[in-house]
C-alpha cells in the first residue's frame, strides 16, 4: 500500500504519524518515539507484510513484473491507492488529506528531516487527494521510476495501469476488505 492507504488504515493520530514515517525510520530507532508512534511504525510494517503476501496482490504484481521485475510491488502499491481514493467522495478524500497533513505538521518534532522535505512536496501537490486521478497515479509511478536504481525512467508502467484498470480493481476488491479487517482487529 502507498501513502493514502497507510493514512486511511491508521486509527489514532500517533499511529498515523508512525505509519507515514515508517519507511524513513530504522528498526533500532523506533524506541526513540512515543509508544503510539511506535505502534504506527509496527502498523505500517504489518500492512506491508500482509499486502506482500496476499494472493490478490501476488496476482496483481504479475501485470507489472514483465516490465519492472522485483519493483512490481511498488507499482501495485501506487495503483491500489487509486482505488482507495475512489472509496470516498472527492470532498471526503480532500478532508482526509487536509487532516493528515495537519496531524503530521502538528507532530513535526517526530518527523525525520528527509520526510519533512517530502511532506512539503506532498502537501503542495496534494498527493493524497490526487491519487484519485489518472494523472496523480502517473506522477506517483514516475516518482517510483525516478528513484529506482535499476530501471529505465521511460518504462511505460502507467500504460500497464491504464490497460489493466478493471483487473487491478478486481484484485483491490478482493484485498482491501481483508486489510481493513486485520488492521482493525490488530490495531483498531
Secondary structure, 3 states (H helix, E strand, C coil): CCHHHHHHCCCCHHHHHHHHHHHHCCHHHHHHCCHHHHHHHHHHHHHHHHHHHCHHHHHHHHHHHHHHHHHHHHHHHHHHHHHHHCCCCHHHHHHHHHHHHHHHHHCHHHCCHHHHHHHHHHHHCCHHHHCCCHHHHHHHHHHHHHHCCCCCCCCCHHHHHHHCHHHHHHHHHHHHHHHHHHHHHHHC
